[in-house]
Amino acid sequence: MNEVEPLSVGRKVADGAKRMVMLRLAERLVGLASFSILARILVPEDFGLLVLATSIIAVIELFG
């Protein structure tokens, strides 16, 4: 019978790192797309509020 050779720890780490990088890139692209759509829909006054809220969320995530 063919036995499946277990993956080495280094290979598992590399696969996990690659997956995390791809997920982070996807998250950034979705954020950019939603921000671009909102920029087209909102008036300048509302856009200023959106930027302020986004900045506050970024600061909270930085300390969290």
All heavy atoms as TSV, in Angstrom:
chain	resi	resn	atom	element	x	y	z
A	1	MET	N	N	0.823	-1.185	0.000
A	1	MET	CA	C	0.000	0.000	0.000
A	1	MET	C	C	0.864	1.245	0.000
A	1	MET	O	O	1.945	1.262	0.551
A	1	MET	CB	C	-0.866	0.008	1.253
A	1	MET	CG	C	-2.272	-0.377	0.995
A	1	MET	SD	S	-3.276	-0.049	2.428
A	1	MET	CE	C	-4.586	-1.087	1.924
A	2	ASN	N	N	0.322	2.280	-0.575
A	2	ASN	CA	C	1.008	3.576	-0.546
A	2	ASN	C	C	0.671	4.305	0.747
A	2	ASN	O	O	-0.491	4.572	1.026
A	2	ASN	CB	C	0.564	4.460	-1.715
A	2	ASN	CG	C	1.446	4.287	-2.918
A	2	ASN	OD1	O	2.548	3.792	-2.808
A	2	ASN	ND2	N	0.938	4.710	-4.053
A	3	GLU	N	N	1.684	4.582	1.514
A	3	GLU	CA	C	1.458	5.366	2.724
A	3	GLU	C	C	1.716	6.823	2.411
A	3	GLU	O	O	2.667	7.166	1.723
A	3	GLU	CB	C	2.390	4.896	3.840
A	3	GLU	CG	C	2.025	3.532	4.357
A	3	GLU	CD	C	2.828	3.184	5.590
A	3	GLU	OE1	O	3.246	4.103	6.311
A	3	GLU	OE2	O	3.026	1.988	5.819
A	4	VAL	N	N	0.851	7.678	2.923
A	4	VAL	CA	C	0.994	9.111	2.701
A	4	VAL	C	C	2.064	9.636	3.646
A	4	VAL	O	O	1.996	9.423	4.861
A	4	VAL	CB	C	-0.346	9.841	2.941
A	4	VAL	CG1	C	-0.179	11.330	2.780
A	4	VAL	CG2	C	-1.411	9.300	2.008
A	5	GLU	N	N	3.049	10.298	3.086
A	5	GLU	CA	C	4.133	10.852	3.893
A	5	GLU	C	C	3.632	12.108	4.593
A	5	GLU	O	O	3.059	12.993	3.961
A	5	GLU	CB	C	5.319	11.196	3.000
A	5	GLU	CG	C	6.525	11.669	3.764
A	5	GLU	CD	C	7.703	11.905	2.839
A	5	GLU	OE1	O	7.910	11.099	1.931
A	5	GLU	OE2	O	8.389	12.910	3.047
A	6	PRO	N	N	3.804	12.210	5.912
A	6	PRO	CA	C	3.334	13.406	6.620
A	6	PRO	C	C	4.126	14.645	6.194
A	6	PRO	O	O	5.310	14.558	5.862
A	6	PRO	CB	C	3.580	13.079	8.094
A	6	PRO	CG	C	4.612	12.004	8.082
A	6	PRO	CD	C	4.464	11.267	6.787
A	7	LEU	N	N	3.421	15.761	6.180
A	7	LEU	CA	C	4.076	17.015	5.814
A	7	LEU	C	C	5.019	17.450	6.933
A	7	LEU	O	O	4.728	17.283	8.115
A	7	LEU	CB	C	3.035	18.110	5.581
A	7	LEU	CG	C	2.099	17.932	4.389
A	7	LEU	CD1	C	1.067	19.044	4.372
A	7	LEU	CD2	C	2.878	17.922	3.089
A	8	SER	N	N	6.128	18.021	6.541
A	8	SER	CA	C	7.065	18.510	7.538
A	8	SER	C	C	6.513	19.783	8.185
A	8	SER	O	O	5.622	20.433	7.653
A	8	SER	CB	C	8.418	18.809	6.891
A	8	SER	OG	O	8.305	19.923	6.024
A	9	VAL	N	N	7.056	20.096	9.339
A	9	VAL	CA	C	6.600	21.286	10.066
A	9	VAL	C	C	6.873	22.541	9.243
A	9	VAL	O	O	6.030	23.439	9.161
A	9	VAL	CB	C	7.288	21.369	11.445
A	9	VAL	CG1	C	6.937	22.671	12.141
A	9	VAL	CG2	C	6.908	20.179	12.304
A	10	GLY	N	N	8.037	22.588	8.598
A	10	GLY	CA	C	8.369	23.753	7.785
A	10	GLY	C	C	7.390	23.942	6.639
A	10	GLY	O	O	6.996	25.073	6.312
A	11	ARG	N	N	6.966	22.857	6.032
A	11	ARG	CA	C	5.999	22.929	4.925
A	11	ARG	C	C	4.641	23.433	5.431
A	11	ARG	O	O	3.981	24.231	4.794
A	11	ARG	CB	C	5.861	21.538	4.284
A	11	ARG	CG	C	4.837	21.431	3.225
A	11	ARG	CD	C	5.221	22.241	2.027
A	11	ARG	NE	N	4.150	22.141	1.044
A	11	ARG	CZ	C	4.299	22.340	-0.213
A	11	ARG	NH1	N	5.486	22.665	-0.677
A	11	ARG	NH2	N	3.306	22.234	-1.031
A	12	LYS	N	N	4.229	22.940	6.618
A	12	LYS	CA	C	2.969	23.395	7.203
A	12	LYS	C	C	3.020	24.883	7.523
A	12	LYS	O	O	2.054	25.617	7.290
A	12	LYS	CB	C	2.655	22.607	8.471
A	12	LYS	CG	C	2.258	21.176	8.213
A	12	LYS	CD	C	1.984	20.463	9.525
A	12	LYS	CE	C	1.634	19.007	9.310
A	12	LYS	NZ	N	1.385	18.318	10.590
A	13	VAL	N	N	4.145	25.343	8.057
A	13	VAL	CA	C	4.302	26.763	8.376
A	13	VAL	C	C	4.260	27.598	7.105
A	13	VAL	O	O	3.596	28.642	7.051
A	13	VAL	CB	C	5.611	27.010	9.155
A	13	VAL	CG1	C	5.906	28.489	9.272
A	13	VAL	CG2	C	5.534	26.384	10.529
A	14	ALA	N	N	4.941	27.145	6.060
A	14	ALA	CA	C	4.946	27.880	4.791
A	14	ALA	C	C	3.545	27.943	4.188
A	14	ALA	O	O	3.119	28.993	3.689
A	14	ALA	CB	C	5.916	27.229	3.813
A	15	ASP	N	N	2.811	26.830	4.240
A	15	ASP	CA	C	1.443	26.819	3.722
A	15	ASP	C	C	0.543	27.758	4.520
A	15	ASP	O	O	-0.269	28.497	3.964
A	15	ASP	CB	C	0.865	25.402	3.746
A	15	ASP	CG	C	1.474	24.508	2.685
A	15	ASP	OD1	O	2.102	25.036	1.737
A	15	ASP	OD2	O	1.320	23.272	2.805
A	16	GLY	N	N	0.696	27.744	5.838
A	16	GLY	CA	C	-0.100	28.637	6.682
A	16	GLY	C	C	0.223	30.099	6.435
A	16	GLY	O	O	-0.671	30.945	6.395
A	17	ALA	N	N	1.501	30.402	6.264
A	17	ALA	CA	C	1.912	31.787	5.998
A	17	ALA	C	C	1.369	32.262	4.657
A	17	ALA	O	O	0.883	33.390	4.541
A	17	ALA	CB	C	3.427	31.896	6.026
A	18	LYS	N	N	1.428	31.388	3.663
A	18	LYS	CA	C	0.903	31.747	2.340
A	18	LYS	C	C	-0.599	32.007	2.413
A	18	LYS	O	O	-1.098	32.973	1.844
A	18	LYS	CB	C	1.199	30.628	1.350
A	18	LYS	CG	C	0.750	30.929	-0.061
A	18	LYS	CD	C	1.235	29.920	-1.084
A	18	LYS	CE	C	0.883	28.520	-0.708
A	18	LYS	NZ	N	1.184	27.533	-1.748
A	19	ARG	N	N	-1.306	31.156	3.162
A	19	ARG	CA	C	-2.749	31.338	3.317
A	19	ARG	C	C	-3.064	32.657	4.024
A	19	ARG	O	O	-3.988	33.376	3.643
A	19	ARG	CB	C	-3.329	30.162	4.095
A	19	ARG	CG	C	-4.828	30.237	4.229
A	19	ARG	CD	C	-5.403	28.998	4.866
A	19	ARG	NE	N	-5.277	27.891	3.932
A	19	ARG	CZ	C	-4.921	26.660	4.295
A	19	ARG	NH1	N	-4.653	26.389	5.549
A	19	ARG	NH2	N	-4.841	25.710	3.402
A	20	MET	N	N	-2.308	32.987	5.059
A	20	MET	CA	C	-2.546	34.234	5.790
A	20	MET	C	C	-2.289	35.456	4.913
A	20	MET	O	O	-3.039	36.433	4.963
A	20	MET	CB	C	-1.672	34.296	7.045
A	20	MET	CG	C	-2.084	33.331	8.122
A	20	MET	SD	S	-3.765	33.569	8.713
A	20	MET	CE	C	-3.657	35.204	9.371
A	21	VAL	N	N	-1.240	35.418	4.110
A	21	VAL	CA	C	-0.940	36.536	3.217
A	21	VAL	C	C	-2.054	36.711	2.195
A	21	VAL	O	O	-2.508	37.832	1.929
A	21	VAL	CB	C	0.422	36.331	2.524
A	21	VAL	CG1	C	0.626	37.313	1.383
A	21	VAL	CG2	C	1.552	36.458	3.530
A	22	MET	N	N	-2.538	35.608	1.637
A	22	MET	CA	C	-3.608	35.686	0.645
A	22	MET	C	C	-4.911	36.203	1.267
A	22	MET	O	O	-5.620	37.009	0.666
A	22	MET	CB	C	-3.835	34.316	-0.004
A	22	MET	CG	C	-2.637	33.830	-0.784
A	22	MET	SD	S	-2.065	35.017	-2.008
A	22	MET	CE	C	-3.066	34.553	-3.366
A	23	LEU	N	N	-5.225	35.756	2.485
A	23	LEU	CA	C	-6.428	36.237	3.155
A	23	LEU	C	C	-6.325	37.720	3.498
A	23	LEU	O	O	-7.300	38.467	3.386
A	23	LEU	CB	C	-6.703	35.411	4.418
A	23	LEU	CG	C	-7.208	33.997	4.179
A	23	LEU	CD1	C	-7.260	33.217	5.491
A	23	LEU	CD2	C	-8.572	34.011	3.519
A	24	ARG	N	N	-5.142	38.158	3.909
A	24	ARG	CA	C	-4.947	39.579	4.225
A	24	ARG	C	C	-5.097	40.427	2.964
A	24	ARG	O	O	-5.709	41.492	2.992
A	24	ARG	CB	C	-3.569	39.780	4.847
A	24	ARG	CG	C	-3.226	41.219	5.176
A	24	ARG	CD	C	-4.090	41.760	6.257
A	24	ARG	NE	N	-3.711	41.154	7.518
A	24	ARG	CZ	C	-4.023	41.655	8.693
A	24	ARG	NH1	N	-4.711	42.750	8.775
A	24	ARG	NH2	N	-3.645	41.038	9.779
A	25	LEU	N	N	-4.548	39.943	1.857
A	25	LEU	CA	C	-4.689	40.646	0.581
A	25	LEU	C	C	-6.156	40.719	0.164
A	25	LEU	O	O	-6.630	41.781	-0.265
A	25	LEU	CB	C	-3.861	39.950	-0.495
A	25	LEU	CG	C	-3.915	40.554	-1.894
A	25	LEU	CD1	C	-3.343	41.966	-1.883
A	25	LEU	CD2	C	-3.157	39.683	-2.871
A	26	ALA	N	N	-6.881	39.622	0.317
A	26	ALA	CA	C	-8.306	39.612	-0.025
A	26	ALA	C	C	-9.074	40.584	0.861
A	26	ALA	O	O	-9.959	41.315	0.378
A	26	ALA	CB	C	-8.865	38.205	0.113
A	27	GLU	N	N	-8.736	40.624	2.151
A	27	GLU	CA	C	-9.398	41.546	3.071
A	27	GLU	C	C	-9.154	42.998	2.662
A	27	GLU	O	O	-10.075	43.819	2.659
A	27	GLU	CB	C	-8.879	41.309	4.493
A	27	GLU	CG	C	-9.469	42.226	5.527
A	27	GLU	CD	C	-8.836	42.033	6.893
A	27	GLU	OE1	O	-7.886	41.233	7.022
A	27	GLU	OE2	O	-9.284	42.720	7.826
A	28	ARG	N	N	-7.924	43.311	2.287
A	28	ARG	CA	C	-7.597	44.669	1.855
A	28	ARG	C	C	-8.332	45.041	0.564
A	28	ARG	O	O	-8.805	46.163	0.414
A	28	ARG	CB	C	-6.095	44.827	1.639
A	28	ARG	CG	C	-5.274	44.643	2.872
A	28	ARG	CD	C	-5.397	45.833	3.775
A	28	ARG	NE	N	-4.626	45.607	4.980
A	28	ARG	CZ	C	-4.066	46.554	5.669
A	28	ARG	NH1	N	-4.180	47.795	5.295
A	28	ARG	NH2	N	-3.402	46.260	6.765
A	29	LEU	N	N	-8.425	44.100	-0.371
A	29	LEU	CA	C	-9.112	44.370	-1.635
A	29	LEU	C	C	-10.608	44.598	-1.422
A	29	LEU	O	O	-11.196	45.486	-2.035
A	29	LEU	CB	C	-8.879	43.231	-2.621
A	29	LEU	CG	C	-7.471	43.147	-3.195
A	29	LEU	CD1	C	-7.322	41.892	-4.049
A	29	LEU	CD2	C	-7.138	44.382	-4.010
A	30	VAL	N	N	-11.221	43.816	-0.548
A	30	VAL	CA	C	-12.637	44.012	-0.240
A	30	VAL	C	C	-12.848	45.366	0.431
A	30	VAL	O	O	-13.796	46.094	0.122
A	30	VAL	CB	C	-13.172	42.856	0.637
A	30	VAL	CG1	C	-14.546	43.181	1.200
A	30	VAL	CG2	C	-13.221	41.574	-0.161
A	31	GLY	N	N	-11.962	45.716	1.349
A	31	GLY	CA	C	-12.051	47.022	2.003
A	31	GLY	C	C	-11.898	48.171	1.022
A	31	GLY	O	O	-12.635	49.162	1.086
A	32	LEU	N	N	-10.957	48.041	0.100
A	32	LEU	CA	C	-10.755	49.074	-0.915
A	32	LEU	C	C	-11.973	49.197	-1.817
A	32	LEU	O	O	-12.403	50.309	-2.146
A	32	LEU	CB	C	-9.505	48.763	-1.735
A	32	LEU	CG	C	-9.155	49.752	-2.844
A	32	LEU	CD1	C	-8.815	51.116	-2.250
A	32	LEU	CD2	C	-7.998	49.221	-3.663
A	33	ALA	N	N	-12.541	48.069	-2.211
A	33	ALA	CA	C	-13.730	48.092	-3.075
A	33	ALA	C	C	-14.904	48.745	-2.364
A	33	ALA	O	O	-15.593	49.598	-2.947
A	33	ALA	CB	C	-14.085	46.679	-3.509
A	34	SER	N	N	-15.142	48.379	-1.111
A	34	SER	CA	C	-16.272	48.974	-0.392
A	34	SER	C	C	-16.042	50.464	-0.149
A	34	SER	O	O	-16.976	51.265	-0.249
A	34	SER	CB	C	-16.512	48.248	0.925
A	34	SER	OG	O	-15.423	48.423	1.797
A	35	PHE	N	N	-14.809	50.839	0.157
A	35	PHE	CA	C	-14.492	52.251	0.359
A	35	PHE	C	C	-14.694	53.041	-0.937
A	35	PHE	O	O	-15.222	54.151	-0.927
A	35	PHE	CB	C	-13.049	52.385	0.848
A	35	PHE	CG	C	-12.747	53.700	1.497
A	35	PHE	CD1	C	-13.216	53.982	2.757
A	35	PHE	CD2	C	-11.984	54.659	0.844
A	35	PHE	CE1	C	-12.935	55.186	3.367
A	35	PHE	CE2	C	-11.703	55.866	1.435
A	35	PHE	CZ	C	-12.185	56.130	2.702
A	36	SER	N	N	-14.310	52.460	-2.066
A	36	SER	CA	C	-14.477	53.134	-3.362
A	36	SER	C	C	-15.952	53.293	-3.712
A	36	SER	O	O	-16.366	54.336	-4.224
A	36	SER	CB	C	-13.777	52.338	-4.464
A	36	SER	OG	O	-12.403	52.261	-4.203
A	37	ILE	N	N	-16.748	52.261	-3.432
A	37	ILE	CA	C	-18.184	52.354	-3.699
A	37	ILE	C	C	-18.819	53.426	-2.823
A	37	ILE	O	O	-19.614	54.239	-3.294
A	37	ILE	CB	C	-18.854	50.982	-3.493
A	37	ILE	CG1	C	-18.397	50.019	-4.576
A	37	ILE	CG2	C	-20.369	51.102	-3.479
A	37	ILE	CD1	C	-18.771	48.580	-4.329
A	38	LEU	N	N	-18.462	53.446	-1.549
A	38	LEU	CA	C	-19.011	54.468	-0.650
A	38	LEU	C	C	-18.569	55.866	-1.069
A	38	LEU	O	O	-19.335	56.826	-0.942
A	38	LEU	CB	C	-18.577	54.192	0.788
A	38	LEU	CG	C	-19.332	53.083	1.493
A	38	LEU	CD1	C	-18.712	52.809	2.858
A	38	LEU	CD2	C	-20.798	53.427	1.635
A	39	ALA	N	N	-17.363	55.997	-1.570
A	39	ALA	CA	C	-16.876	57.309	-2.002
A	39	ALA	C	C	-17.706	57.833	-3.167
A	39	ALA	O	O	-17.909	59.040	-3.291
A	39	ALA	CB	C	-15.408	57.212	-2.404
A	40	ARG	N	N	-18.199	56.936	-4.010
A	40	ARG	CA	C	-19.029	57.363	-5.139
A	40	ARG	C	C	-20.444	57.724	-4.693
A	40	ARG	O	O	-21.093	58.579	-5.275
A	40	ARG	CB	C	-19.106	56.246	-6.187
A	40	ARG	CG	C	-17.804	55.954	-6.867
A	40	ARG	CD	C	-17.403	57.007	-7.829
A	40	ARG	NE	N	-18.362	57.062	-8.928
A	40	ARG	CZ	C	-18.439	58.034	-9.805
A	40	ARG	NH1	N	-17.600	59.044	-9.711
A	40	ARG	NH2	N	-19.308	58.019	-10.756
A	41	ILE	N	N	-20.934	57.063	-3.645
A	41	ILE	CA	C	-22.323	57.249	-3.213
A	41	ILE	C	C	-22.476	58.453	-2.282
A	41	ILE	O	O	-23.448	59.200	-2.386
A	41	ILE	CB	C	-22.827	55.973	-2.510
A	41	ILE	CG1	C	-22.905	54.830	-3.514
A	41	ILE	CG2	C	-24.183	56.196	-1.870
A	41	ILE	CD1	C	-23.234	53.488	-2.893
A	42	LEU	N	N	-21.527	58.638	-1.374
A	42	LEU	CA	C	-21.676	59.651	-0.329
A	42	LEU	C	C	-21.342	61.044	-0.826
A	42	LEU	O	O	-20.516	61.239	-1.706
A	42	LEU	CB	C	-20.759	59.309	0.851
A	42	LEU	CG	C	-21.043	57.988	1.566
A	42	LEU	CD1	C	-19.997	57.768	2.645
A	42	LEU	CD2	C	-22.424	57.969	2.155
A	43	VAL	N	N	-21.987	62.019	-0.200
A	43	VAL	CA	C	-21.652	63.417	-0.457
A	43	VAL	C	C	-20.410	63.750	0.368
A	43	VAL	O	O	-20.062	63.037	1.311
A	43	VAL	CB	C	-22.838	64.347	-0.091
A	43	VAL	CG1	C	-24.021	64.069	-1.001
A	43	VAL	CG2	C	-23.242	64.209	1.345
A	44	PRO	N	N	-19.712	64.837	0.046
A	44	PRO	CA	C	-18.455	65.145	0.756
A	44	PRO	C	C	-18.582	65.234	2.275
A	44	PRO	O	O	-17.683	64.796	2.997
A	44	PRO	CB	C	-18.034	66.493	0.164
A	44	PRO	CG	C	-18.604	66.470	-1.213
A	44	PRO	CD	C	-19.914	65.741	-1.081
A	45	GLU	N	N	-19.692	65.763	2.786
A	45	GLU	CA	C	-19.838	65.869	4.236
A	45	GLU	C	C	-19.911	64.487	4.881
A	45	GLU	O	O	-19.296	64.229	5.918
A	45	GLU	CB	C	-21.096	66.664	4.602
A	45	GLU	CG	C	-21.051	68.124	4.190
A	45	GLU	CD	C	-21.438	68.337	2.727
A	45	GLU	OE1	O	-22.048	67.427	2.128
A	45	GLU	OE2	O	-21.099	69.403	2.200
A	46	ASP	N	N	-20.655	63.584	4.262
A	46	ASP	CA	C	-20.755	62.222	4.781
A	46	ASP	C	C	-19.436	61.478	4.632
A	46	ASP	O	O	-19.087	60.643	5.466
A	46	ASP	CB	C	-21.855	61.453	4.054
A	46	ASP	CG	C	-23.241	62.004	4.352
A	46	ASP	OD1	O	-23.397	62.665	5.393
A	46	ASP	OD2	O	-24.155	61.765	3.544
A	47	PHE	N	N	-18.716	61.763	3.572
A	47	PHE	CA	C	-17.431	61.106	3.354
A	47	PHE	C	C	-16.451	61.484	4.460
A	47	PHE	O	O	-15.677	60.638	4.923
A	47	PHE	CB	C	-16.864	61.491	1.987
A	47	PHE	CG	C	-15.648	60.725	1.606
A	47	PHE	CD1	C	-15.724	59.380	1.302
A	47	PHE	CD2	C	-14.409	61.339	1.567
A	47	PHE	CE1	C	-14.598	58.664	0.958
A	47	PHE	CE2	C	-13.273	60.631	1.223
A	47	PHE	CZ	C	-13.378	59.287	0.918
A	48	GLY	N	N	-16.508	62.723	4.907
A	48	GLY	CA	C	-15.662	63.150	6.024
A	48	GLY	C	C	-15.973	62.371	7.295
A	48	GLY	O	O	-15.073	61.978	8.035
A	49	LEU	N	N	-17.259	62.117	7.542
A	49	LEU	CA	C	-17.648	61.310	8.697
A	49	LEU	C	C	-17.154	59.874	8.564
A	49	LEU	O	O	-16.719	59.259	9.540
A	49	LEU	CB	C	-19.173	61.314	8.861
A	49	LEU	CG	C	-19.787	62.610	9.379
A	49	LEU	CD1	C	-21.305	62.513	9.355
A	49	LEU	CD2	C	-19.291	62.917	10.771
A	50	LEU	N	N	-17.202	59.349	7.357
A	50	LEU	CA	C	-16.714	57.994	7.119
A	50	LEU	C	C	-15.217	57.892	7.389
A	50	LEU	O	O	-14.747	56.943	8.011
A	50	LEU	CB	C	-17.018	57.563	5.681
A	50	LEU	CG	C	-16.502	56.192	5.286
A	50	LEU	CD1	C	-17.262	55.107	6.029
A	50	LEU	CD2	C	-16.608	56.003	3.797
A	51	VAL	N	N	-14.468	58.880	6.936
A	51	VAL	CA	C	-13.011	58.884	7.169
A	51	VAL	C	C	-12.719	58.991	8.660
A	51	VAL	O	O	-11.837	58.306	9.176
A	51	VAL	CB	C	-12.343	60.027	6.378
A	51	VAL	CG1	C	-10.899	60.185	6.781
A	51	VAL	CG2	C	-12.464	59.767	4.885
A	52	LEU	N	N	-13.479	59.813	9.367
A	52	LEU	CA	C	-13.293	59.952	10.809
A	52	LEU	C	C	-13.591	58.639	11.520
A	52	LEU	O	O	-12.813	58.202	12.377
A	52	LEU	CB	C	-14.201	61.066	11.336
A	52	LEU	CG	C	-14.074	61.407	12.814
A	52	LEU	CD1	C	-12.679	61.930	13.112
A	52	LEU	CD2	C	-15.118	62.433	13.193
A	53	ALA	N	N	-14.673	57.976	11.155
A	53	ALA	CA	C	-15.028	56.694	11.771
A	53	ALA	C	C	-13.982	55.636	11.454
A	53	ALA	O	O	-13.605	54.845	12.330
A	53	ALA	CB	C	-16.402	56.252	11.285
A	54	THR	N	N	-13.492	55.621	10.225
A	54	THR	CA	C	-12.462	54.655	9.834
A	54	THR	C	C	-11.183	54.891	10.626
A	54	THR	O	O	-10.516	53.942	11.049
A	54	THR	CB	C	-12.188	54.754	8.324
A	54	THR	OG1	O	-13.410	54.572	7.606
A	54	THR	CG2	C	-11.189	53.717	7.885
A	55	SER	N	N	-10.834	56.137	10.843
A	55	SER	CA	C	-9.639	56.454	11.628
A	55	SER	C	C	-9.784	55.991	13.071
A	55	SER	O	O	-8.840	55.437	13.654
A	55	SER	CB	C	-9.377	57.957	11.600
A	55	SER	OG	O	-9.169	58.391	10.291
A	56	ILE	N	N	-10.949	56.192	13.644
A	56	ILE	CA	C	-11.181	55.770	15.029
A	56	ILE	C	C	-11.113	54.252	15.145
A	56	ILE	O	O	-10.492	53.706	16.069
A	56	ILE	CB	C	-12.544	56.300	15.526
A	56	ILE	CG1	C	-12.474	57.819	15.682
A	56	ILE	CG2	C	-12.956	55.643	16.835
A	56	ILE	CD1	C	-13.804	58.470	15.964
A	57	ILE	N	N	-11.688	53.547	14.169
A	57	ILE	CA	C	-11.644	52.087	14.174
A	57	ILE	C	C	-10.196	51.604	14.048
A	57	ILE	O	O	-9.781	50.652	14.713
A	57	ILE	CB	C	-12.521	51.523	13.049
A	57	ILE	CG1	C	-13.990	51.750	13.394
A	57	ILE	CG2	C	-12.259	50.031	12.846
A	57	ILE	CD1	C	-14.938	51.437	12.265
A	58	ALA	N	N	-9.394	52.273	13.208
A	58	ALA	CA	C	-8.000	51.880	13.045
A	58	ALA	C	C	-7.217	52.062	14.333
A	58	ALA	O	O	-6.389	51.213	14.688
A	58	ALA	CB	C	-7.363	52.697	11.917
A	59	VAL	N	N	-7.482	53.141	15.061
A	59	VAL	CA	C	-6.797	53.375	16.341
A	59	VAL	C	C	-7.207	52.316	17.364
A	59	VAL	O	O	-6.368	51.788	18.106
A	59	VAL	CB	C	-7.089	54.802	16.859
A	59	VAL	CG1	C	-6.630	54.976	18.293
A	59	VAL	CG2	C	-6.428	55.824	15.968
A	60	ILE	N	N	-8.495	51.980	17.394
A	60	ILE	CA	C	-8.973	50.952	18.326
A	60	ILE	C	C	-8.331	49.611	18.009
A	60	ILE	O	O	-7.898	48.876	18.904
A	60	ILE	CB	C	-10.509	50.856	18.287
A	60	ILE	CG1	C	-11.111	52.115	18.911
A	60	ILE	CG2	C	-11.008	49.627	19.023
A	60	ILE	CD1	C	-12.616	52.246	18.736
A	61	GLU	N	N	-8.239	49.265	16.718
A	61	GLU	CA	C	-7.595	48.012	16.340
A	61	GLU	C	C	-6.103	48.016	16.672
A	61	GLU	O	O	-5.532	46.974	17.011
A	61	GLU	CB	C	-7.776	47.758	14.842
A	61	GLU	CG	C	-9.159	47.311	14.468
A	61	GLU	CD	C	-9.301	47.033	12.983
A	61	GLU	OE1	O	-8.330	47.267	12.228
A	61	GLU	OE2	O	-10.386	46.589	12.580
A	62	LEU	N	N	-5.484	49.171	16.599
A	62	LEU	CA	C	-4.065	49.268	16.908
A	62	LEU	C	C	-3.798	48.923	18.369
A	62	LEU	O	O	-2.842	48.225	18.684
A	62	LEU	CB	C	-3.568	50.689	16.594
A	62	LEU	CG	C	-2.114	50.986	16.873
A	62	LEU	CD1	C	-1.231	50.190	15.924
A	62	LEU	CD2	C	-1.842	52.474	16.713
A	63	PHE	N	N	-4.674	49.401	19.247
A	63	PHE	CA	C	-4.482	49.143	20.683
A	63	PHE	C	C	-5.077	47.824	21.114
A	63	PHE	O	O	-4.821	47.364	22.220
A	63	PHE	CB	C	-5.067	50.287	21.522
A	63	PHE	CG	C	-4.285	51.558	21.388
A	63	PHE	CD1	C	-4.868	52.695	20.819
A	63	PHE	CD2	C	-2.977	51.634	21.819
A	63	PHE	CE1	C	-4.147	53.866	20.704
A	63	PHE	CE2	C	-2.247	52.800	21.691
A	63	PHE	CZ	C	-2.846	53.917	21.142
A	64	GLY	N	N	-5.907	47.220	20.257
A	64	GLY	CA	C	-6.608	45.974	20.632
A	64	GLY	C	C	-5.883	44.750	20.370
A	64	GLY	O	O	-4.902	44.325	20.107
